[in-house]
Amino acid sequence: MALRYLPAGWDWHRPLPELIALVPFLSAPIMIVLAWALVVAAWPQAVAATLLLTLEAVWALPFLLHLPKPLLALSALPASAQPGPSAPAGTADPDDPAASLTLMTLNCKYGHADAKAIVSAVRQRGVDLLALQEVSTGLLERLHANGLDALLPYGVSGPATRDDNGGFNALFCAIDPRESSPQSVPLPASAVPTMTLPALGGSIVAASAHPKSPQRGGANWGSSIQALAGLSPAAPSTPARASARRLAGQADEAIIMGDLNSSLFHPSFRRLLADGRLLDGAVALHRGLYPTFPASYPIVPPMIEIDHVLLTPGLSIQSLHAFHIPSTDHQALLAKIVAS
């Protein structure tokens, strides 16, 4: 459990990323230890188990409520990772389609995801902006054949490269973008396509991202996560972020969507939130966790939250929902956002 408190960058060494991802599952064995300790009157062990369970509970609190600074520090979250206590959840006029954006993100598992189901979800759920990861040329052809162009006529895909993590990334939108870029951030992973959109009373840069999984190298995993901070207009400018800053500098806000292969338990992910002054959608909403992986098993539900919608503070999340798409091992994530 102490691995959660490592400095960002220390978690780049394998198998630390994988071990940190498993920390939330320690609750079950700790509860067994606590029950045993109470039965045999092993009071030191009972106290230790109780303290560890309390710490696990504190770590879950940001997903449920706004935390005061001492508890926020105990959870190892940066102060910028949660909206202010008076920040509105969003009060978009339901009769005004321009007052909100509906976003969807999905990892397509090497391009195997059911294209018909994706297009159906876009149509039925009124999706304005679709981010896909692990896309193949075959999947693109199936999406177009099933009518995606009629719903989201504007699109941009990252180039296929040897750094791809299971496929390339793509963005599709109902709004005519001011600018599109197939490759916005220099990082050792699938290229990050972006669109700069006139929406919600301003200009928003939106990205579909998929940092490398740690199995493909811990340093590539960590550096590709932290590089995404450059897409935020609020991120400090550095030479390494020059190309991303050009895009971010033309926008008021940012939305980063995708399978980020990390969670709040990973120091490198929290560093991304801090550097980019970004909000994780699930934390900002305070309505619980939205695990999306693995989604391949009919009996076992998804248990890990590695698919994310990240926002800059000028945007508010109104709702978040995970749902099934056939033939992929991730659930799709649907979000509705409004201007703060």
Beta strands, then each sheet from edge to edge (+ up, - down):
strand 1: 101-107
strand 2: 129-135
strand 3: 154-157
strand 4: 168-173
strand 5: 179-181
strand 6: 194-199
strand 7: 202-209
strand 8: 253-259
strand 9: 279-280
strand 10: 307-311
strand 11: 315-323
strand 12: 332-339
sheet 1: 3+ 4- 2+ 1+ 12- 11+
sheet 2: 5+ 6- 7+ 8+ 10- 9+
end
